[in-house]
Amino acid sequence: MSAPAPRAAASAPPSTLLALAVLVVAAVFAAGLRGGFLFDDFPNLVDNPGLRALTWTTLGEQWREVLFSSRASDLARPLAMASFMIDRLLFDWQPLGWKVHGLLWHLLNTALVTLLAKRWLALALPGRDHATTAVLLALTWATLPLQVSSVLYVVQRMELMAATAVLVGLLAYHRGREALTDGRAYAWPWLVGAGAIALVGVGAKESAVLFFAYVLVAETTLYRFAAANPRDARMLRALAGLGAFGAAALAVAAAPAYFRDAAYAVRDYGATERLLTQPTALWQYVEWILLPRESTMVFYYDDWSLPKNLLSPPSTAVALGLWIVAVSAVVVVRRRQPGVAAGVLFFLAGHLITSSYLPLEPVFEHRNYLPAFGLLFAAATLILQAPPALARALPWALGAWLLLSTGQTLLRASHWGSPLRLADAHAVRAPDSPRACYDRALLFTVASGFDPANPAFAAADQELERCAALPRGSLLAAQAGVILHSRGNTGQAGPWWQRLEGGIRDPLFPASATALITLARCRMEQTCPLDDEALRRVALRTATLQSAPSELHRAIGDLQWRVFGDLASAEAAYRRAFYAAAANDPAPSIALASLLASQCSPEARGWLQETKRRDSGRKLERDVDMLTEALTRCGAVSANSPPGSAGR
């Protein structure tokens, strides 16, 4: 029979200390609650058509559309979108309410981390009362400067909610493991339920699936597959082996698709280059967690150095070698130092998705929201084993470290509380970041009111010039320059139009596509007095791109139809949008159906049927009904043939 795992202490964490810790966390982050929306908040939330149209009156008709409207993932993340739907109804577009809601999830997670730390510390170092240590560990985790960009960055509530599901799942799993160790009958329902909780968390963000990697780490280091019944122990080992083998097989099978150029068409690097960035990025994360300096955290890392190969620069090979040594050491000491092994492997397990060959950006701070707990847990187990001579000085040293770390978090949160201060800090700390540069230029633009006499106008123009000259820049600067001078009526938009047209080429990266979409919408909404001839040239040049996304072709189609009245060009743009779209995206087909219905074309019904087929969530049900009625009124001939008859 396997040796039973050590039992966690039965006493609860000191509630007063935990309540005080939660209040400290709330006070630290409160300094940043007055900030605004930022970066991905706009495409995912602020510019989300479903959220923008949502009201209490239309809730009954729109809730399904909003739940599945996220552009961040193919899975749509409906749980997270449900929380944003609540914010939209309660707080309209005031960021304060949205940010307070995110902070509440972080406070909940602080309490959950306390509970998990207490149970895992009892397994790593049995025979002690770890209640106070668990609260302090959770407080340290919750107030890391690194966490600011998870808690105060509204869209990252997806990460916070996924972490909640993982933490609740791990606590439920621990309950089941204790029962399994004692041979109690209800053990397996707890274990199965824990996995189910984590899978529900995928509805907030896919990172919740890492629960199973965390469980594997805990089993191999803390629980050690111990059970009162040998059959249960064998079952645990078999499930762990099957799960690990299945995940590895899936990763290997999927790899070839991501090493093709098409997978990274929207990036200026490939899968190999991205993988080479990760050893260095992971060590940077370690530094941010254990030796936090808020001055090194700039939020935007689009200027991150891309290695050419393992030896260029040599630091890439050094970083990889150090990770091989670290993991090897952890494997060797995992029985003597299970807490250290569990913590380090927990951290690495938390990056299995984001540090893989997937076409993601090289670095983001919020990827460490939950993995940071692993490194702090490892450090805590080492500190608790310090020799008596060192142990007497440690509380003072750790207190000073915690005070310094929390102070830096407070400082960073205060930056996040002021959009202009935040943009200034980012631009100064990351002078080669196109995003940081564009953020500051945009704030100057808004402050200028598009009045050339306002000093902020010249500041915006100067900053946009700097953005346009950056080596990894996009069309955003040129687009902003066109709008700035067009709305300011300076007569100096011409050079910016030239820059814009000259920069339209394959591959067209997402930021550049966004710039062109913004320009088209600005003209359609009649908020920008643009040069229509220049805009037509931009539209024609965009039509030749192989890498332009579906949404851009659709925006060009809208522009050609609604503004220029060029129905043939609009139809061609909508067809390109259809072929570039995902198989479940109904937007291009409904756009084409609308155009054809306006001409009472019989072909419109075929595209309407295609829209219904693609719109499995029935998000466009009202639009389909309206078009059906319009076609009935104009007497269009019914055609049930699929869009194949429409020249596919």
BELSUL-V671169 format. One record per backbone hydrogen bond with DSSP energy under -0.5 kcal/mol. CO is the residue of the C=O (numbers start at 1). NH is the residue of the N-H. Records with the same first field share a line. If there is no record, write none. Layout:
# BELSUL-V671169
CO->NH  NH
This chain:
# BELSUL-V671169
14->18
15->19
16->20
17->21
18->22
19->23
20->24
21->25
22->26
23->27
24->28
25->29
26->30
27->31
28->31
29->32
30->33
32->35
38->41
39->42  43
40->44
41->45  46
42->47
45->48
47->49
48->52
49->53
50->54
51->54
55->59
58->61  62
59->63
62->66
63->67
64->68
66->69
73->76
75->78
76->70
77->81
78->82
79->83
80->84
81->85
82->86
83->87
84->88
85->89
86->90
87->91
88->92
91->94
93->95
94->97  98
95->99
96->100
97->101
98->102
99->103
100->104
101->105
102->106
103->107
104->108
105->109
106->110
107->111
108->112
109->113
110->114
111->115
112->116
113->117
114->118
115->119
116->120
117->121
118->122
119->123
120->124
121->125
125->128
128->130
130->134
131->135
132->136
133->137
134->138
135->139
136->140
137->141
138->142
139->143
141->144
144->147
145->148
146->149
147->150  151
148->152
152->154
153->156
154->157
155->158
156->159  160
157->161
158->162
159->163
160->164
161->165
162->166
163->167
164->168
165->169
166->170
167->171
168->172
169->173
170->174
171->175
172->176
173->177
174->178
175->179
176->180
177->181
178->182
179->183  184
180->228
184->187
186->190
187->191
188->192
189->193
190->194
191->195
192->196
193->197
194->198
195->199
196->200
197->201
198->202
199->202
200->203
201->204  205
203->79  80
205->208
206->209
207->210
208->211
209->212
210->214
211->215
212->216
213->217
214->218
215->219
216->220
217->221
218->222  223  224
219->224
223->226
228->230
229->232  233
230->234
231->235
232->236
233->237
234->238
235->239
236->240
237->241
238->242
239->243
240->244
241->245
242->246
243->247
244->248
245->249
246->250
247->251
248->252
249->253
250->254
251->255
252->256
254->257  258
255->258  259
256->259
257->260
260->263  264
261->264
262->265
264->267
266->510
270->274
271->275
272->276
273->277
274->277  278
275->278  279
277->281
278->282
279->283
280->284
281->285
282->286
283->287
284->288
285->289
286->290
287->291
293->296
294->297
296->298
298->300
299->301
301->304
305->307
309->312
310->317
312->308  309
313->312  316  317
314->318
315->319
316->320
317->321
318->322
319->323
320->324
321->325
322->326
323->327
324->328
325->329
326->330
327->331
328->332
329->333
330->334
331->334
333->337
337->341
338->342
339->343
340->344
341->345
342->346
343->347
344->348
345->349
346->350
348->351
349->352
351->355
353->356
358->360
364->367
365->368
366->369
368->372
370->373  374
371->374  375
372->376
373->377
374->378
375->379
376->380
377->381
378->382
379->383
380->384
382->385
383->386
387->390  391
388->392
390->393  394
391->395
393->396  397
394->398
395->399
396->400
397->401
398->402
399->403
400->404
401->405
402->406
403->407
404->408
405->409
406->410
407->411
408->412
409->413
410->414
411->415
412->416
413->417
415->418  422
418->422
419->423
420->424
421->425
422->426
423->427
424->428
425->429
426->430
428->431
430->433
432->434
433->437
434->438
435->439
436->440
437->441
438->442
439->443
440->444
441->445
442->446
443->447
444->448
445->449  450
446->449
448->451
450->452
451->454
454->457  458
455->459
456->460
457->461
458->462
459->463
460->464
461->465
462->466
463->467
464->468
465->469
466->470
467->470
470->473
474->477
475->479
476->480
477->481
478->482
479->483
480->484
481->485
482->486
483->487
484->488
485->489  490  491
486->489
493->497
494->498
495->499
496->500
497->501
498->502
499->503
500->503
501->504
503->505
507->509
509->512  513
510->514
511->515
512->516
513->517
514->518
515->519
516->520
517->521
518->522
519->523
520->524
521->525
522->527  528
523->526
528->530
530->532
531->535
532->536
533->537
534->538
535->539
536->540
537->541
538->542
539->543
540->544
541->544
542->545
549->553
550->554
551->555
552->556
553->557
554->558
555->559
556->560
557->561
558->562  563
559->563  564
560->566
565->567
566->570
567->571
568->572
569->573
570->574
571->575
572->576
573->577
574->578
575->579
576->580
577->581
578->581
582->585
584->586
586->590
587->591
588->592
589->593
590->594
591->595
592->596
593->597
594->598
595->599
596->599  601
597->600
601->604
602->605  606
603->606  607
604->608
605->609
606->610
607->611
608->612
609->613
610->614
611->615
614->616
615->618
618->621
620->624
621->625
622->626
623->627
624->628
625->629
626->630
627->631
628->632
629->633
630->634
631->636
632->635
642->645
643->646  648
644->647  648
